[in-house]
């Protein structure tokens, strides 16, 4: 049964990252455009003075600063944290994270990952794989999987 896309899902990608132009911007733009028939996507990058200072102190201080920066975004929406120790899932399982949701928030942590307490506040903790990748690459992979997930849910041939 094909999903009903008469209402658009709200997707927020919230990451600990400096706002800067990158070579990946055209790819992000293209993937966001592809997703737009299913969802409204917002890319929120956070890197305040607290986060910058914490990087000079310790990994623990950094994780605490990430939690403070991200905490306002945890709430009533379905929250998914990208974490190296998260559950490895395939594209079909990923599509289930999007199915029948009005809003989904994806969190990409900083260089030192997340505090356990932050992970516990999320509805799902997933991994994009066993390889280490930069946050910018992780965002591209996430956007592609979001499009693939919606394609699966709507029986679009892209996912094959």
PyMOL commands that set and color helices and strands:
alter all, ss='L'
color gray80, all
select helices_A, chain A and resi 25-35+49-54+59-73+91-98+116-121+135-153+157-159
alter helices_A, ss='H'
color red, helices_A
select strands_A, chain A and resi 9-16+39-46+78-88+103-108+124-127
alter strands_A, ss='S'
color yellow, strands_A
deselect
rebuild
show_as cartoon
